Amino acid sequence: MKTRSYTLADAKASEQANDYAKAAEAYFELGDYPKAEAIYRTLEQRFPFHKNIKFSLGKLLATTQHWDEAITKLQEVGNSGAYGEETLYLLAECFKNKGLLHAAREIYADLLERNYHYKDAREKLRALDAPTFFERAVTQQTVIDSSLKQGSATENSSYQTMHGFAVEDRYTIIEELGRGGMGIVYKAEDTHQHRLVAVKVLSPHLAAERQNRLRFFREAEMVAGLRHPHIVTLLDIDQRDNFLVMEYLPGGTLSHWKHRHKGKARRLFGFILQILEALDAVHRQGIIHRDIKPQNILISDDTTAKLTDFGIAHICGATITHTGMHLGTIPYMSPEQILGTPLGSQSDIYTVGVVLYELVTGQLPFSGKDISYHHVHTPPPPPRNLDKTISSELNELILRCLAKMPDDRYESAKVLQQELFHILTKRRDTVA
């Protein structure tokens, strides 16, 4: 797919003109992957032998991390013709992400025989030749967790067969806790300090690129410099094997608590007040988190929440993030994040507003198709329209957080915290 610069209007105009290939390409570039995929699949049904369509669909599936189906589509394209080199490159990436490193090496080697200077294939092959944390784990792991479904280990063995593996002869992996955009987090035992910890490992396909390693370890630098009772504590860093060690919080995430206390959102507002306190400290250091969501709010006990996952945080004035690169989680992203315009602390205010909206209504302000478009252009339905027990004050607070223009939101996390605390202590809000 050639590099272009499409707008949403371009995509819709192409669709209306029945130029579906161009429309799919535009939606793909704009990040509306479900829309692009739907069009590509329709085109594939109409033209089952059209390699251009299969290649584009395979590339999209690789982008959305559907590795198995991406491999199937790309193998149908074949490695000859106009897409030969790019197909090999994408196949290598897919196999690498599945943990099938030997296959990835062979494909990279085949690609380099054809074109020794193709993109960054040499660097990625060299990175695979260096033993990684994941590769050593696969080599040493001999027993697959009995809870895995039959056959699933071959699909994700490099991630899921880690139980009992010792990292640096100190951290013994117990189980996987979760996955994010930058890597995987494991619950582990620190055998030196005799305590439970969380080990966050940079995904191997990201570790192959210097830019990603810089961003990953910049997170460590930021967290280490943010000593705060409501921000996770960093305990150790290993730049050779690309992992961080942080305190382990046994209470799970706010997402888990949200489901556990469904219909009782008020009980969780104390956690939001604490996160706003942490955000105020973060913003005063010139840092914007950019990925506030329930999964990144950890609960240590019934009374304490901590903010985590600064992996895509932005330091005001820093240039480590590629221009135009949209980082974040789309259902929680601010309009300015989606548009790729400069961010201020009000971007995090917007995402807190999304979290509050979700807590009190049980749903996101925008879902389904064209979420990015709605964040930028569509006013959210007022929470009171969905639940009349929500007070008018809380309703207005959430809507102000979700204002399209940053200057129309609360000027700081501290001011928002004070206003939310004031509303909650009035005890007139009846969300239970």
Contacts in CASP RR format, 6 or more apart in sequence:
PFRMAT RR
TARGET T0000
AUTHOR 0000-0000-0000
METHOD contacts of the structure
MODEL  1
MKTRSYTLADAKASEQANDYAKAAEAYFELGDYPKAEAIYRTLEQRFPFH
KNIKFSLGKLLATTQHWDEAITKLQEVGNSGAYGEETLYLLAECFKNKGL
LHAAREIYADLLERNYHYKDAREKLRALDAPTFFERAVTQQTVIDSSLKQ
GSATENSSYQTMHGFAVEDRYTIIEELGRGGMGIVYKAEDTHQHRLVAVK
VLSPHLAAERQNRLRFFREAEMVAGLRHPHIVTLLDIDQRDNFLVMEYLP
GGTLSHWKHRHKGKARRLFGFILQILEALDAVHRQGIIHRDIKPQNILIS
DDTTAKLTDFGIAHICGATITHTGMHLGTIPYMSPEQILGTPLGSQSDIY
TVGVVLYELVTGQLPFSGKDISYHHVHTPPPPPRNLDKTISSELNELILR
CLAKMPDDRYESAKVLQQELFHILTKRRDTVA
1 25 0 8 1.000
1 28 0 8 1.000
1 29 0 8 1.000
1 56 0 8 1.000
1 59 0 8 1.000
4 25 0 8 1.000
4 26 0 8 1.000
4 29 0 8 1.000
5 29 0 8 1.000
6 25 0 8 1.000
6 26 0 8 1.000
6 29 0 8 1.000
6 30 0 8 1.000
7 26 0 8 1.000
7 30 0 8 1.000
8 30 0 8 1.000
8 373 0 8 1.000
10 26 0 8 1.000
11 23 0 8 1.000
11 26 0 8 1.000
11 27 0 8 1.000
11 30 0 8 1.000
11 32 0 8 1.000
11 35 0 8 1.000
12 23 0 8 1.000
14 20 0 8 1.000
14 22 0 8 1.000
14 23 0 8 1.000
14 26 0 8 1.000
15 23 0 8 1.000
15 39 0 8 1.000
20 39 0 8 1.000
20 42 0 8 1.000
20 43 0 8 1.000
21 43 0 8 1.000
21 52 0 8 1.000
21 53 0 8 1.000
21 56 0 8 1.000
23 39 0 8 1.000
24 35 0 8 1.000
24 36 0 8 1.000
24 39 0 8 1.000
24 40 0 8 1.000
24 43 0 8 1.000
24 56 0 8 1.000
25 36 0 8 1.000
25 56 0 8 1.000
27 33 0 8 1.000
27 35 0 8 1.000
27 36 0 8 1.000
27 39 0 8 1.000
28 36 0 8 1.000
28 56 0 8 1.000
28 60 0 8 1.000
28 63 0 8 1.000
30 372 0 8 1.000
31 326 0 8 1.000
31 372 0 8 1.000
32 369 0 8 1.000
32 370 0 8 1.000
32 372 0 8 1.000
33 60 0 8 1.000
33 63 0 8 1.000
33 64 0 8 1.000
34 368 0 8 1.000
34 369 0 8 1.000
35 369 0 8 1.000
35 370 0 8 1.000
36 60 0 8 1.000
37 57 0 8 1.000
37 60 0 8 1.000
37 61 0 8 1.000
37 64 0 8 1.000
40 53 0 8 1.000
40 56 0 8 1.000
40 57 0 8 1.000
40 60 0 8 1.000
41 57 0 8 1.000
43 50 0 8 1.000
43 53 0 8 1.000
44 50 0 8 1.000
44 53 0 8 1.000
44 54 0 8 1.000
44 57 0 8 1.000
47 53 0 8 1.000
51 76 0 8 1.000
51 77 0 8 1.000
51 78 0 8 1.000
51 83 0 8 1.000
52 83 0 8 1.000
54 73 0 8 1.000
54 74 0 8 1.000
54 76 0 8 1.000
54 77 0 8 1.000
55 73 0 8 1.000
55 74 0 8 1.000
55 77 0 8 1.000
55 83 0 8 1.000
55 86 0 8 1.000
55 87 0 8 1.000
57 73 0 8 1.000
58 69 0 8 1.000
58 70 0 8 1.000
58 73 0 8 1.000
58 74 0 8 1.000
58 77 0 8 1.000
58 90 0 8 1.000
59 70 0 8 1.000
59 74 0 8 1.000
59 86 0 8 1.000
59 90 0 8 1.000
61 67 0 8 1.000
61 69 0 8 1.000
61 70 0 8 1.000
61 73 0 8 1.000
62 70 0 8 1.000
62 74 0 8 1.000
62 90 0 8 1.000
62 93 0 8 1.000
62 94 0 8 1.000
65 97 0 8 1.000
67 94 0 8 1.000
67 95 0 8 1.000
67 97 0 8 1.000
67 98 0 8 1.000
68 98 0 8 1.000
68 155 0 8 1.000
70 90 0 8 1.000
70 94 0 8 1.000
71 91 0 8 1.000
71 94 0 8 1.000
71 95 0 8 1.000
71 98 0 8 1.000
74 87 0 8 1.000
74 90 0 8 1.000
74 91 0 8 1.000
74 94 0 8 1.000
75 91 0 8 1.000
77 83 0 8 1.000
77 84 0 8 1.000
77 87 0 8 1.000
78 84 0 8 1.000
78 87 0 8 1.000
79 87 0 8 1.000
79 88 0 8 1.000
79 110 0 8 1.000
84 114 0 8 1.000
85 111 0 8 1.000
85 114 0 8 1.000
85 115 0 8 1.000
85 118 0 8 1.000
88 107 0 8 1.000
88 108 0 8 1.000
88 110 0 8 1.000
88 111 0 8 1.000
88 114 0 8 1.000
89 111 0 8 1.000
89 118 0 8 1.000
89 119 0 8 1.000
89 121 0 8 1.000
91 107 0 8 1.000
92 104 0 8 1.000
92 107 0 8 1.000
92 108 0 8 1.000
92 111 0 8 1.000
92 121 0 8 1.000
92 124 0 8 1.000
93 104 0 8 1.000
93 205 0 8 1.000
95 101 0 8 1.000
95 103 0 8 1.000
95 104 0 8 1.000
95 107 0 8 1.000
96 104 0 8 1.000
96 124 0 8 1.000
96 128 0 8 1.000
96 204 0 8 1.000
96 205 0 8 1.000
97 203 0 8 1.000
97 204 0 8 1.000
97 205 0 8 1.000
98 155 0 8 1.000
98 156 0 8 1.000
98 158 0 8 1.000
99 134 0 8 1.000
99 138 0 8 1.000
99 156 0 8 1.000
99 157 0 8 1.000
99 158 0 8 1.000
99 159 0 8 1.000
99 204 0 8 1.000
101 128 0 8 1.000
101 135 0 8 1.000
101 138 0 8 1.000
101 158 0 8 1.000
101 204 0 8 1.000
104 128 0 8 1.000
105 125 0 8 1.000
105 128 0 8 1.000
105 129 0 8 1.000
108 121 0 8 1.000
108 124 0 8 1.000
108 125 0 8 1.000
108 128 0 8 1.000
109 125 0 8 1.000
111 118 0 8 1.000
111 121 0 8 1.000
112 118 0 8 1.000
112 121 0 8 1.000
112 122 0 8 1.000
112 125 0 8 1.000
115 121 0 8 1.000
116 122 0 8 1.000
120 208 0 8 1.000
120 209 0 8 1.000
123 208 0 8 1.000
123 209 0 8 1.000
124 208 0 8 1.000
127 204 0 8 1.000
127 207 0 8 1.000
127 208 0 8 1.000
128 204 0 8 1.000
128 208 0 8 1.000
132 204 0 8 1.000
132 207 0 8 1.000
132 241 0 8 1.000
132 242 0 8 1.000
133 167 0 8 1.000
133 201 0 8 1.000
133 241 0 8 1.000
133 242 0 8 1.000
133 243 0 8 1.000
134 158 0 8 1.000
134 159 0 8 1.000
134 201 0 8 1.000
134 204 0 8 1.000
135 158 0 8 1.000
135 204 0 8 1.000
137 158 0 8 1.000
137 161 0 8 1.000
137 162 0 8 1.000
137 165 0 8 1.000
137 173 0 8 1.000
138 157 0 8 1.000
138 158 0 8 1.000
138 161 0 8 1.000
140 165 0 8 1.000
141 157 0 8 1.000
141 161 0 8 1.000
141 162 0 8 1.000
141 163 0 8 1.000
141 164 0 8 1.000
141 165 0 8 1.000
143 161 0 8 1.000
143 163 0 8 1.000
144 153 0 8 1.000
144 157 0 8 1.000
144 160 0 8 1.000
144 161 0 8 1.000
145 160 0 8 1.000
145 161 0 8 1.000
145 163 0 8 1.000
148 160 0 8 1.000
148 161 0 8 1.000
152 160 0 8 1.000
153 160 0 8 1.000
153 161 0 8 1.000
158 204 0 8 1.000
159 176 0 8 1.000
159 184 0 8 1.000
160 176 0 8 1.000
162 173 0 8 1.000
162 176 0 8 1.000
162 186 0 8 1.000
163 173 0 8 1.000
163 174 0 8 1.000
163 175 0 8 1.000
164 172 0 8 1.000
164 173 0 8 1.000
164 174 0 8 1.000
165 172 0 8 1.000
165 173 0 8 1.000
166 172 0 8 1.000
166 173 0 8 1.000
166 191 0 8 1.000
167 173 0 8 1.000
167 188 0 8 1.000
167 199 0 8 1.000
167 238 0 8 1.000
167 241 0 8 1.000
167 243 0 8 1.000
168 238 0 8 1.000
168 241 0 8 1.000
169 191 0 8 1.000
170 190 0 8 1.000
170 191 0 8 1.000
170 192 0 8 1.000
171 188 0 8 1.000
171 189 0 8 1.000
171 190 0 8 1.000
171 191 0 8 1.000
171 197 0 8 1.000
171 199 0 8 1.000
171 245 0 8 1.000
172 188 0 8 1.000
172 189 0 8 1.000
172 191 0 8 1.000
173 186 0 8 1.000
173 187 0 8 1.000
173 188 0 8 1.000
173 199 0 8 1.000
174 186 0 8 1.000
174 187 0 8 1.000
174 188 0 8 1.000
174 189 0 8 1.000
174 196 0 8 1.000
175 186 0 8 1.000
175 187 0 8 1.000
176 184 0 8 1.000
176 185 0 8 1.000
176 186 0 8 1.000
176 187 0 8 1.000
177 185 0 8 1.000
177 186 0 8 1.000
177 187 0 8 1.000
177 198 0 8 1.000
178 184 0 8 1.000
178 185 0 8 1.000
179 185 0 8 1.000
180 309 0 8 1.000
181 203 0 8 1.000
181 312 0 8 1.000
182 200 0 8 1.000
182 202 0 8 1.000
182 203 0 8 1.000
182 206 0 8 1.000
182 212 0 8 1.000
182 215 0 8 1.000
182 216 0 8 1.000
182 219 0 8 1.000
182 311 0 8 1.000
182 312 0 8 1.000
183 200 0 8 1.000
183 201 0 8 1.000
183 202 0 8 1.000
183 203 0 8 1.000
183 206 0 8 1.000
184 200 0 8 1.000
184 201 0 8 1.000
184 203 0 8 1.000
185 198 0 8 1.000
185 199 0 8 1.000
185 200 0 8 1.000
185 201 0 8 1.000
186 198 0 8 1.000
186 199 0 8 1.000
186 200 0 8 1.000
186 201 0 8 1.000
187 196 0 8 1.000
187 197 0 8 1.000
187 198 0 8 1.000
187 199 0 8 1.000
187 248 0 8 1.000
188 196 0 8 1.000
188 197 0 8 1.000
188 198 0 8 1.000
188 199 0 8 1.000
188 245 0 8 1.000
189 195 0 8 1.000
189 196 0 8 1.000
189 197 0 8 1.000
190 196 0 8 1.000
190 197 0 8 1.000
190 235 0 8 1.000
190 245 0 8 1.000
195 248 0 8 1.000
196 248 0 8 1.000
196 250 0 8 1.000
197 235 0 8 1.000
197 236 0 8 1.000
197 245 0 8 1.000
197 246 0 8 1.000
197 247 0 8 1.000
197 248 0 8 1.000
198 232 0 8 1.000
198 245 0 8 1.000
198 246 0 8 1.000
198 247 0 8 1.000
198 248 0 8 1.000
198 249 0 8 1.000
199 243 0 8 1.000
199 244 0 8 1.000
199 245 0 8 1.000
200 243 0 8 1.000
200 244 0 8 1.000
200 245 0 8 1.000
200 246 0 8 1.000
201 241 0 8 1.000
201 242 0 8 1.000
201 243 0 8 1.000
202 212 0 8 1.000
202 213 0 8 1.000
202 216 0 8 1.000
202 242 0 8 1.000
202 243 0 8 1.000
206 212 0 8 1.000
206 213 0 8 1.000
206 216 0 8 1.000
207 213 0 8 1.000
207 216 0 8 1.000
207 242 0 8 1.000
211 320 0 8 1.000
211 322 0 8 1.000
213 239 0 8 1.000
213 242 0 8 1.000
214 320 0 8 1.000
215 311 0 8 1.000
215 312 0 8 1.000
215 320 0 8 1.000
215 321 0 8 1.000
216 242 0 8 1.000
216 244 0 8 1.000
216 311 0 8 1.000
217 237 0 8 1.000
217 239 0 8 1.000
217 244 0 8 1.000
218 311 0 8 1.000
218 313 0 8 1.000
218 315 0 8 1.000
218 320 0 8 1.000
219 244 0 8 1.000
219 309 0 8 1.000
219 310 0 8 1.000
219 311 0 8 1.000
219 313 0 8 1.000
220 234 0 8 1.000
220 237 0 8 1.000
220 244 0 8 1.000
222 285 0 8 1.000
222 287 0 8 1.000
222 310 0 8 1.000
222 313 0 8 1.000
222 315 0 8 1.000
223 231 0 8 1.000
223 232 0 8 1.000
223 233 0 8 1.000
223 234 0 8 1.000
223 244 0 8 1.000
223 246 0 8 1.000
223 310 0 8 1.000
224 234 0 8 1.000
225 285 0 8 1.000
226 281 0 8 1.000
226 282 0 8 1.000
226 285 0 8 1.000
226 287 0 8 1.000
227 233 0 8 1.000
228 277 0 8 1.000
228 278 0 8 1.000
228 281 0 8 1.000
229 304 0 8 1.000
229 306 0 8 1.000
230 274 0 8 1.000
230 275 0 8 1.000
230 277 0 8 1.000
230 278 0 8 1.000
230 304 0 8 1.000
230 305 0 8 1.000
230 306 0 8 1.000
230 307 0 8 1.000
231 278 0 8 1.000
231 281 0 8 1.000
231 282 0 8 1.000
231 306 0 8 1.000
231 307 0 8 1.000
231 308 0 8 1.000
232 246 0 8 1.000
232 247 0 8 1.000
232 249 0 8 1.000
232 298 0 8 1.000
232 306 0 8 1.000
232 307 0 8 1.000
232 308 0 8 1.000
233 246 0 8 1.000
233 247 0 8 1.000
234 244 0 8 1.000
234 245 0 8 1.000
234 246 0 8 1.000
235 245 0 8 1.000
235 246 0 8 1.000
235 247 0 8 1.000
236 244 0 8 1.000
236 245 0 8 1.000
237 244 0 8 1.000
237 245 0 8 1.000
238 244 0 8 1.000
238 245 0 8 1.000
246 308 0 8 1.000
249 298 0 8 1.000
249 299 0 8 1.000
249 300 0 8 1.000
249 306 0 8 1.000
250 300 0 8 1.000
250 301 0 8 1.000
251 298 0 8 1.000
251 299 0 8 1.000
251 300 0 8 1.000
251 301 0 8 1.000
252 298 0 8 1.000
252 299 0 8 1.000
253 294 0 8 1.000
253 295 0 8 1.000
253 296 0 8 1.000
253 297 0 8 1.000
253 298 0 8 1.000
253 299 0 8 1.000
254 268 0 8 1.000
254 271 0 8 1.000
254 294 0 8 1.000
254 295 0 8 1.000
254 297 0 8 1.000
254 298 0 8 1.000
254 299 0 8 1.000
254 305 0 8 1.000
254 355 0 8 1.000
255 293 0 8 1.000
255 294 0 8 1.000
255 295 0 8 1.000
256 299 0 8 1.000
257 268 0 8 1.000
257 271 0 8 1.000
257 299 0 8 1.000
258 265 0 8 1.000
258 268 0 8 1.000
258 294 0 8 1.000
258 358 0 8 1.000
258 359 0 8 1.000
258 362 0 8 1.000
261 267 0 8 1.000
261 268 0 8 1.000
262 362 0 8 1.000
263 362 0 8 1.000
263 431 0 8 1.000
263 432 0 8 1.000
264 432 0 8 1.000
265 359 0 8 1.000
265 360 0 8 1.000
265 362 0 8 1.000
265 431 0 8 1.000
266 424 0 8 1.000
266 429 0 8 1.000
266 431 0 8 1.000
266 432 0 8 1.000
268 359 0 8 1.000
269 359 0 8 1.000
269 420 0 8 1.000
269 424 0 8 1.000
270 305 0 8 1.000
270 424 0 8 1.000
271 297 0 8 1.000
271 299 0 8 1.000
271 305 0 8 1.000
272 305 0 8 1.000
272 352 0 8 1.000
272 355 0 8 1.000
272 356 0 8 1.000
272 359 0 8 1.000
272 420 0 8 1.000
273 417 0 8 1.000
273 420 0 8 1.000
273 421 0 8 1.000
273 424 0 8 1.000
274 304 0 8 1.000
274 305 0 8 1.000
274 306 0 8 1.000
275 292 0 8 1.000
275 297 0 8 1.000
275 305 0 8 1.000
275 307 0 8 1.000
275 352 0 8 1.000
276 352 0 8 1.000
276 413 0 8 1.000
276 414 0 8 1.000
276 416 0 8 1.000
276 417 0 8 1.000
276 420 0 8 1.000
277 413 0 8 1.000
277 414 0 8 1.000
277 417 0 8 1.000
278 306 0 8 1.000
278 307 0 8 1.000
279 289 0 8 1.000
279 292 0 8 1.000
279 307 0 8 1.000
279 345 0 8 1.000
279 348 0 8 1.000
279 352 0 8 1.000
279 413 0 8 1.000
280 412 0 8 1.000
280 413 0 8 1.000
280 414 0 8 1.000
280 417 0 8 1.000
282 288 0 8 1.000
282 289 0 8 1.000
282 307 0 8 1.000
282 313 0 8 1.000
282 348 0 8 1.000
283 345 0 8 1.000
283 348 0 8 1.000
283 412 0 8 1.000
283 413 0 8 1.000
286 315 0 8 1.000
286 316 0 8 1.000
286 345 0 8 1.000
287 310 0 8 1.000
287 313 0 8 1.000
287 314 0 8 1.000
287 315 0 8 1.000
287 316 0 8 1.000
288 313 0 8 1.000
288 314 0 8 1.000
288 315 0 8 1.000
288 316 0 8 1.000
288 343 0 8 1.000
288 344 0 8 1.000
288 345 0 8 1.000
288 347 0 8 1.000
288 348 0 8 1.000
289 296 0 8 1.000
289 307 0 8 1.000
289 310 0 8 1.000
289 313 0 8 1.000
289 348 0 8 1.000
289 351 0 8 1.000
290 312 0 8 1.000
290 313 0 8 1.000
290 314 0 8 1.000
290 327 0 8 1.000
290 328 0 8 1.000
290 337 0 8 1.000
290 343 0 8 1.000
290 347 0 8 1.000
290 348 0 8 1.000
290 351 0 8 1.000
291 309 0 8 1.000
291 311 0 8 1.000
291 312 0 8 1.000
291 313 0 8 1.000
291 327 0 8 1.000
291 328 0 8 1.000
291 329 0 8 1.000
291 332 0 8 1.000
291 351 0 8 1.000
292 307 0 8 1.000
292 332 0 8 1.000
292 348 0 8 1.000
292 351 0 8 1.000
292 352 0 8 1.000
292 354 0 8 1.000
292 355 0 8 1.000
293 329 0 8 1.000
293 331 0 8 1.000
293 332 0 8 1.000
293 351 0 8 1.000
293 354 0 8 1.000
293 355 0 8 1.000
294 355 0 8 1.000
294 358 0 8 1.000
295 309 0 8 1.000
296 307 0 8 1.000
296 308 0 8 1.000
296 309 0 8 1.000
297 305 0 8 1.000
297 306 0 8 1.000
297 307 0 8 1.000
297 308 0 8 1.000
297 355 0 8 1.000
298 305 0 8 1.000
298 306 0 8 1.000
298 307 0 8 1.000
298 308 0 8 1.000
299 305 0 8 1.000
299 306 0 8 1.000
300 306 0 8 1.000
312 321 0 8 1.000
312 327 0 8 1.000
312 328 0 8 1.000
314 321 0 8 1.000
314 343 0 8 1.000
316 344 0 8 1.000
321 327 0 8 1.000
324 340 0 8 1.000
326 333 0 8 1.000
326 337 0 8 1.000
326 338 0 8 1.000
326 340 0 8 1.000
327 337 0 8 1.000
328 337 0 8 1.000
330 338 0 8 1.000
330 371 0 8 1.000
330 372 0 8 1.000
330 375 0 8 1.000
331 354 0 8 1.000
331 364 0 8 1.000
331 366 0 8 1.000
331 367 0 8 1.000
331 371 0 8 1.000
332 351 0 8 1.000
332 354 0 8 1.000
332 355 0 8 1.000
333 351 0 8 1.000
333 372 0 8 1.000
333 375 0 8 1.000
334 343 0 8 1.000
334 346 0 8 1.000
334 347 0 8 1.000
334 348 0 8 1.000
334 350 0 8 1.000
334 351 0 8 1.000
334 375 0 8 1.000
334 406 0 8 1.000
335 350 0 8 1.000
335 375 0 8 1.000
335 376 0 8 1.000
335 404 0 8 1.000
336 342 0 8 1.000
336 343 0 8 1.000
336 344 0 8 1.000
336 347 0 8 1.000
336 406 0 8 1.000
337 343 0 8 1.000
337 347 0 8 1.000
338 372 0 8 1.000
338 375 0 8 1.000
338 376 0 8 1.000
339 376 0 8 1.000
344 406 0 8 1.000
345 412 0 8 1.000
345 413 0 8 1.000
346 406 0 8 1.000
346 407 0 8 1.000
346 409 0 8 1.000
346 410 0 8 1.000
346 411 0 8 1.000
347 406 0 8 1.000
348 413 0 8 1.000
349 401 0 8 1.000
349 406 0 8 1.000
349 409 0 8 1.000
349 410 0 8 1.000
349 412 0 8 1.000
349 413 0 8 1.000
349 416 0 8 1.000
350 401 0 8 1.000
350 402 0 8 1.000
350 403 0 8 1.000
350 406 0 8 1.000
350 409 0 8 1.000
352 401 0 8 1.000
352 413 0 8 1.000
352 416 0 8 1.000
353 398 0 8 1.000
353 401 0 8 1.000
353 402 0 8 1.000
354 364 0 8 1.000
354 365 0 8 1.000
354 401 0 8 1.000
354 402 0 8 1.000
356 397 0 8 1.000
356 398 0 8 1.000
356 401 0 8 1.000
357 364 0 8 1.000
357 365 0 8 1.000
357 380 0 8 1.000
357 383 0 8 1.000
357 398 0 8 1.000
357 402 0 8 1.000
358 364 0 8 1.000
358 365 0 8 1.000
360 383 0 8 1.000
360 387 0 8 1.000
360 390 0 8 1.000
360 394 0 8 1.000
360 398 0 8 1.000
360 431 0 8 1.000
361 383 0 8 1.000
361 386 0 8 1.000
361 387 0 8 1.000
361 390 0 8 1.000
363 386 0 8 1.000
365 374 0 8 1.000
365 380 0 8 1.000
365 381 0 8 1.000
365 402 0 8 1.000
366 374 0 8 1.000
366 375 0 8 1.000
366 378 0 8 1.000
366 380 0 8 1.000
376 404 0 8 1.000
377 404 0 8 1.000
379 404 0 8 1.000
380 399 0 8 1.000
380 402 0 8 1.000
382 395 0 8 1.000
382 399 0 8 1.000
383 390 0 8 1.000
383 394 0 8 1.000
383 395 0 8 1.000
383 398 0 8 1.000
383 399 0 8 1.000
384 390 0 8 1.000
384 392 0 8 1.000
384 395 0 8 1.000
387 431 0 8 1.000
389 430 0 8 1.000
389 431 0 8 1.000
389 432 0 8 1.000
390 429 0 8 1.000
390 430 0 8 1.000
390 431 0 8 1.000
391 423 0 8 1.000
391 428 0 8 1.000
391 429 0 8 1.000
391 430 0 8 1.000
391 431 0 8 1.000
393 423 0 8 1.000
393 426 0 8 1.000
393 428 0 8 1.000
393 429 0 8 1.000
394 423 0 8 1.000
394 429 0 8 1.000
394 431 0 8 1.000
397 416 0 8 1.000
397 419 0 8 1.000
397 420 0 8 1.000
397 423 0 8 1.000
400 408 0 8 1.000
400 409 0 8 1.000
400 410 0 8 1.000
401 409 0 8 1.000
401 410 0 8 1.000
401 416 0 8 1.000
402 409 0 8 1.000
403 409 0 8 1.000
410 416 0 8 1.000
410 419 0 8 1.000
423 429 0 8 1.000
END
